[in-house]
Amino acid sequence: MFFLDKNRLKSNQKNETLEEGYSESQLLSIKLSTSLTENAGIFKKIIGDNADLVIRTFTLGRSSIVPAAIFYFDNLIDSDHLDTNILQPLLNDSYISGLKSASEIVNNIHAGNIITRAQIKANRNVKELIDGIIDGYVLLFIEGLNEIFMIDTKGSSNYRSISEAQVETVVRGPRDSFIEVLSINLSLIRKRIHNPNLIFESMKIGKITKTSICIGYIKGICSKKLISEIRLKLSRIDTDVILADSYIEEFINDKPFSIFPQMRNTERPDVASAALLEGRVVIIVDNSPVVLIVPGEFFSLMQSAEDYYDRYAFSTLVRLLRYFSLTLALILPAFYIAIVNFHQELIPTKLLVSIISARTGVPLPNFAEAFIMEGTFEILREAGVRLPRPVGQAVSIVGALVIDQAAVQASIVSPLMVIIVALTGIATFSIPQYNISLPIRISRFFLMILSSILGLYGLMLGILFLTIHLCSIRSFGTPYLSPLAPFKASDLKDTLIRTPLKPFKKHNRKVTHNKRPM
């Protein structure tokens, strides 16, 4: 739905006449004249018959004979600001009185003597003017002038207000989160870091969508090589459509076919600000409430914002519980399959008798039993996400209880398998970052298959394969498993555990950026 397949589009419309739009080179070649009518006609032809395009014509001042016009897209601007601070000065004689010619009026507009409460600049570049009106600027045409004024009246009332984070919730900490407005997201970060070295570089990506993107970093903390690499990768993106941050993530991944995320995403300004102070780079995409953080090592994906708002002892305990939950979510079903099918001698006798008695009457082998239950759990999870929130929660909880109880009573699965799958699901929910829980869920099925074939040897082989794969990943030059592989003792104070904040007081930790081997 979100990807534009040009070849398919053209093949479906072979018998139709397509109206070609203007290319960038054509827009750059267009020259403006001093005629308001001609200039307005050029823009009408370029923009086309858009239902939301508003054109208003008037004369400057009530007693003036100088024609003027404004072009803008409805709902992209602040109408009250336009009427009060733009049109009223232009229409009112008290602002224009004493100015005898169009050139005097234009000079006073240039000097900011007429329009005083809005940013205004003149431009002759048709491409930049078209980009401006699409971005929410008002274009002011004046008879006798071969340039057009761009007036910033972008509206903010049409966007949702800043609200609490929906995914990365915390008990203690800031309640604000990013929204779909790029400028507001930048301000949420800047109000936390009052430093002139905080830099935001802007660019547009997408030949059709022309999506605004900003990369943010702190000079003196962030590696120059890291910034250069991100700039290079973004400049190489050749696509028509960028609608969300996930598009950027897929285009600039070092290993695009790996199931593991190579950058962190967050909806919290405090998390993005902390990442900047660690020497990372943030990528902010317009119309997206999620910010990308690069590089994104594995251990950074296991951290939560609340780790730094609670006491270090409790945060350390919670982190260790997360890694334990990660282990359960990854290997528990596979370990059960391997030890029950191939290594019964490792099970205590009383526990083995209990397992055998619980499986009495169950016709399915352990692997099929686990696979069906895990698949059912994933279906219920997906149903709970897609349904409306109040209904989805009820479906997830009640559906799981009813199906599990019915399956046990019908002797399709054993009660022990229900417990194992439930523990696995709960452990998955303990992983703080949603994008790292997805590859864990996929890898779980991979380990289950190997365990059903080779037992514990298959489980160990699968874990070894995953470890080798993780060691081979580099996120923008940073090893994915750092600081454990390669080992860096100075960074362990904020990896598996969290030491008191005093060692972090200077924020002197920098992201390691190593040049890739040729």
N, C-alpha and C positions, 0 to 999 in steps of 0.2 A: 504493500500500500504506500509506503513512504519512499520507495526507490523508483526513480524515473528510468524506465527502459525505453530508450529512444528508438531502438530498432523495432520493438514490438509495436510502439505507437505509430511509427511510420508505416509498418506493414498493414496495420488495421485501417489506415486512412489513405490508401493508395489512390482511391477514386475521389478523394476530397481535396479541395483547394485550401491549402494552409496559408494563413497570413503571417509572413515572417516579421519578427520584431526587429528592433534596431540593435546592432552590435555595438560594442564599446568603441571601436574605431570610427563607426559612423557618427556616434554621439560626439566624439572628440572633434570631428571635422566640421560640425555645425557651428556657424558663426551667428551671433545675435546682431540684430539691426537696432536702429533707434526708434523703430515703429512698434508701438505697443501691440497693435493688431497683428503684425507679422510674428512677433515673438510669442504672443499668446497662441497663435495658430500653430506654431512649431510644437509647443508643449502639448496642445490638444491632440496633435497627430501622434506624438510619441507616446503619451499616456493612454490615449484611446478613450472610448466611451465608458468610463468607470462610474458605477452607480454611486460610489462614495466620494467622488471628486467634486469639490465645491469651488466655484468660480464666482467672485464678487467684483463688480466694477463700480467705480465711484470717481469723484474728482477730489483733489487734495484741497481741503478747506471749502467752506460753503461758497465763498466768493471767487474761488480759483477756477480757472478753465483748464487746468492740467489734469488729463485723464490718468487713472491708475487702476490696477486690478490686483487681486490676490488669488493665488491658487493654493489649495491645501486638501488633504484627505480628512474627511470627517472622522471623528473618534480617535484620531492620532494626536490631536492637539487639545489644549485647554481652551475651550470656547470663551469662558469668562475672562481669561487672561487676554485673549485676542481682542475681545470687544472693548475691554476697559483700558488696556495699556498699549494697544497697537492702533486699532481703528479710531478710537476717540481722539487721540492726538492728531491723526492724519485728517480727520473730518472736521475738527473744531478750528474755527478761525483764530481763536486765542493762541493757538500754537503756530499757525501759519501766517498770522498777520505781520505785515511789514516785509514779507518775502515776496518780491515782485516777479520772479521768474522761476522756471522749473529748475534751472541750475542752482539757484540759491536754496531752494527747498531740498534738492538732492545733497548739496554740501552740508546742510544742517542735519540731514538724516545721517550722513557719514560721520559727522561730528558727535552724534548722539544727543543733539539738542531737542529733537522732537520725540523720538522714541527712546525713553530713558529707562524703562523697566524690562528690557529684554535684550538679549545678545543679538546683534545684527551685523551682517557682513555682506559686502557686494561680491558678486562672482559672475564671470563670463563663461565659465566652463559648463557646458550643457550637461555633461555626464555627472559632474558633482552636484549640479542643481537638481537633476532627476533623483540621484541618491538621497539628496537632502529632503525633498518632499516626501519620499517614501519613508524616511526615518522620522518624519513628524515635524519638519520645518514648514513654515509658511513662506511662499514666494511672493514678493512684492514687485510688480511690474509698473514702471512709470514711463509715460510718453516722453520721447526725446532722449532716453537713456539706453545705451547699448550694453547694460549690465543689469542684473537682477539681484535684489536684496533677499538674503536668506535670514528669516527671523525665527529664533528658537522659542517655540510655544508648546513644547511637548507636554502632553497632559499626563497626570499621574492618577487622576480619579478613576480611570478606566481599568486599573490594575488592582489585584487583590492586595490587601494590606499585609504587613509583616505579621506572621503568626508563629506559633510554636512548631518546632520540628515534628514531623509526623512519623519518621522512621527512627532517627537517632534521639530518642527521648532520654532525659536525665531527671533524676530526683533533685539534684542540686546543680545549679549552673544557669547560664543565660537561657532565655526562652525564645529569642528571636531566631529566625531562619531565613535563608535566601528565598527570593521570589523570582518571577519571570522577567524582571526588569534589570538590564545590565548595569545601568548607572546607580541604581539603589544597591545592588550587590557590591559594587565597588565601594560605595560609601560605608556599608556595614563593616568592611574590612579596614578601611582607612580610619574609621573612628576608634578602632582598637590599636592601631599602630600609628602613632603620631610621629612619623619620621620622614624626612624628605627623601631618604634613600629608598622608600617604598615606591616602586615603579610599576605602572600599568601600560603595556604596549597594546595598541589596538590594530586589528586587521579585519578584512572581510573575506570569507571563504564561501564558496558555492556560486557557480556561474549564474544560476537563476535566483536562488534565495538570497544571495549576498548577505549571509548571516554575520553579524558583528561578533567578534571574539576578542577577548583580552587575555594576555598572559601577564601574571603578576609575580614579582620577585623583589628581594631586598638587596640592593647593591652593597657589596662588601661582605655579605653572608653567603649568597648563592654563587655557585660555581659558574664562571663565564662559559666553560665548555658545555655545561648543561643547558644554559640559556641558548647558546648557538645551535645546539642539536635540536632543541624544541622549535626554534624559529625555522630551521631547515626543514624539519618534518612537516610543519604546518604549511610552509610555502610550497611543498611538493604535493599537497592534496589537490587532486584534479577531479572535481565532481560538480554536478549541477545542484545537488541538494544537501544542505546541512540543516536539520530540523531540531537536533538535540545534542547534548554532550556525548551521548553514546556513539554518534557518528564519528566525532573527533577521536574518541577512544579507540575505535576499530581501525581507523586510518593510520594512527601513529604508533600502534603497538609494535614492540620489537619482535614478538612471536605471535602473529595474528591467529595461528591455528591452535595455540595453547588454550586450554579451558580455564587456566588460572588468570585472574586479573593482574595486570601489570601497572596499574595506577589506582589510587584510592579515590573514591568520590564521597562527597559530603554535602549535606544541606545546612551545616552549621557554620556561621561566620567565625566562631571562636576556634573551631578545628582548623579552618583554612588559615587563620592568623597564626596559630601555633606552628603549622607546617611551614609558613613563610619564615618564621623565626628559626626554624631548623635548617634553613638553606634550601628548601624545596621551592617548586614553581607551581602556581595555581593557574588553571585554564578556565576562564569564565565565558560561557556561551550565552548570548542573548536568547531570551524566551525559554531558558532552562533554570529551574530552581536548584540544580545540582552543580557543584564545582568539582573539577578534576584536580587531583594533587599528584604531581610527579616529582621524583620517582616514587613508586609504591611498592615497598618491599613487603614480604609476607608478614613479618612481625608487626609492621605498622597497621596492617589490616586487622590485627587481633586486638587493637587498642580501642578504647572508648573515651569520649570526652570526659566522662565522669571519673576516670582514673585520676585526674588532676584536681578534682574538686573534693574528693574524699581523703581521709588520712591515708598515708602511704602504706600502713600495715594492712588496712582493709583492701586497698587497691591491689596490693600484691596478692592477697588471698583470692580476690575475685579473678585476677589474671590467671593464677594457677588453676582455678576452677574452669576457666575458659579453655585452657589447653587440655585439661582432662576431658572436658566435654567434647572438644575437637577430636580427641583420640577415640572416644566412645562412638561419636557420630560416623567416624571413618571406618573403624574395624570391628565394632561389636557384632553385627550380623555375620560378617565373614568369619570371625573367630569362632562363633557358635557353630556355624556349619562345619568348619574344619575340625574342631575338637570332637563334635558328636559323631561325625561320619568316619573320621580317620584315626582319631587319637583318643579313644574311649579310656585307654589305660591311664591317661593323665587326669581323669575325673575321679574325685573321691567316690567310694562305692555307694554311700547313701544318696549322694546327689545324682549319681548315674541311675540308680533305681527310681528316684523321683522323676527324672527326665523320661525314662522308659515308660513308667506308668502314666505320665501326662500325655504321652504320644500314643497311648493305646487307642486303637480305632481310627487314627488319622491316616488316610490313604496316601497322602502326598509325601514325597521325600522332603528332607529339610530344606534343600535349595529351592524347590518349587514353592514350598510353604513360605519361606522368607521372601522370595521374589514377589509372590502375590500380595503379601501383606505390605511390603515396602511400596509396591506399585499402587495399592489402594490408598495408602497414606499420602502418597504424592498427589493422587487424583483429588483427594479431599482437601489437601492444602491448596491446590490450584483452584478448586471450586470456591474455597473460602476467600481467595484473593479476588476472583473475578466478580463475585456477587456483591451487591451493596453491603456496606460494612456491617450493619446490625444483623442482616440475614446471613452474611458470610460467616460470622463468628458462630452463630447457632448451628449452621450446617457443618462446620468443621468439628465442633465439639460433640454435638448430638449424633452426627453421622458416624464419627469414629466409634462412639460408645455402642451404638445400635449394631453396626456392622461387625465389630469385634465380638460382641456378646453372641450374635447370631452365628458367626463362624465357629466359635468355640462350642456352642450347643449342638451344632450340626456336625461336629467332629471333623471339620475341614482343616482347622489349624489347632495347634496345641496352645494351652494358656501361657506356657513359657515363651512361645514365639510372640504372642501378643505383648508380653511384658518387654521383650527385647526390642521389638519394633517401637513401642511407646517410649522406652528409654532413649533409643536412637533419635527419635523425632524431637524429644525434649532437649537432648544434647545439641541438636542442630540449631534450635532456637536460641541457645546460649551464645552462639557465635555472633559477635557484635556487628560485623559488616555483612550485609546481605550478599554482596557480590563475591565474597569468599566462601559463603555457605553453598553456593550453587555448584562449584567444582567438587566440593566435598561430597555432596549428594550424588554426583555423577560417578566419582571415584569409588564410592561405596558399592555400587553395582558391579564395577570392574573387579574389585577385590572379592566380592561374593562369587563371581564366576570362577576366578582362579582358585579360591578355596574349595569350591565344589569339585574341582578336578584334581588338585594336587594337595589338598589339605593345608597344614601349616606351612609347608614348603611353598605352596602357591601364594599364601598370604604374605610370606616374607619376600617372595619374588616380586609381588605387586608393590609392596612398600618400597623395596629397593628401586624399582622402576620409577615410582613417583618421586623418590628422593633425587635420583639422577636427573630427572626432568626438571625439578625445581632448581637444582644446582646449575643447570644449563641456561636458565632464564636470567636475563639482565634487563632491568628496567631503566632505560636511558643511561646505560653505562654502570648502573649500580647493581651488584649481585643480589639476586632475589632473596637469598637466605642470610644476607648480612644482618647483624654482625657475627653470626655463628659460622658462616661459610662465605668468605674467609673470616677467620676469628678476629674480633676486635674487642678486647677486654674493656676499653673505655666506654663503649656504648652499651654494655650489658646492664648498666644501672637502670635502663629504661626499655628492657626487652621482655624477658620472662617475669621479671619483678619490677617494682617501682620504688626506688629509694627516695628518701626525703627530698623536698624541692630545693634545698640549699645547694646541692651540686649543680643544679640547673640555673642558678641565679644569673649567670652571664649569658646564657643561651648561646654558648660557643660551639655547640655541636654542628658540624657541617655534613651534608650528604656527600658520600664518597662518589666521585665520578671518575671511573677508570676508562681509559681508551680501549676500545674493542680490539682484540687481536686480529690482524689482517689474515 
